[in-house]
Amino acid sequence: MGTERVDTIPINLKKKYLLRSRDRNRGLVRIVPKLRSMVQFRRVNFMEDFGIDEKMDVIFCRNVIICFDKETQERLLNRFCSQLLPGGHLFLGHSETLNGLNVPLTPVASTVYCKL
């Protein structure tokens, strides 16, 4: 990511989690290997078992649930919650809402929810 995108990150977090790019002329930063090793990207079929055994701290699912009806959204969000650790966070898209859905999440910020 470009260095201008990390300008608002507090300096103590930058020192802890970010590295300069190997090519200093490119103006990029890298994430430290320890943190990178904790991140997983997966494709899953939301209508089937996720096939994920471990619990997660964070799930990003932006601009996906809006494609489903309310009943399916609620079922899907509850499955996400079953994968989240207590206090874990779910990030949704700006056009997505939990209004009218029975899910164990509480809003933290716009599009960010915490598992109860």
C-alpha positions, 0 to 999 in steps of 0.5 A: 500500500502507498505511504499516503494511505498510512499517514493517519495510523498512529506512529506506535502502530506503524513501528509495530506493524509496518515495514518500508518497501524493499524498493524505497523509490516506490513509496510503498509499505509492507505489513510485518510477517508475523501479522501477515501470517495471521491473515487468511483470504478464502473463497466460500460458498455462502449457501454451503458449509464454510469448511472453516474450523477455527474461530476468527477475530475479524471477518470482512464481507463487504457488499455481499449480503445485500444480494440476498433476501432478509431471511438469508441475510439473517441466516448468513450473518448468524453463521458468520457470528458462529465463526467469530470469537466473542468480541470479534468484529464483522465489517460490512459494506456501506449499503448493508444494514442489520436493521430487523435482523436477529443477530448477536452483533452490536454496532461499533462504527458505520459498517463495523459490528462486534459480536456480543 
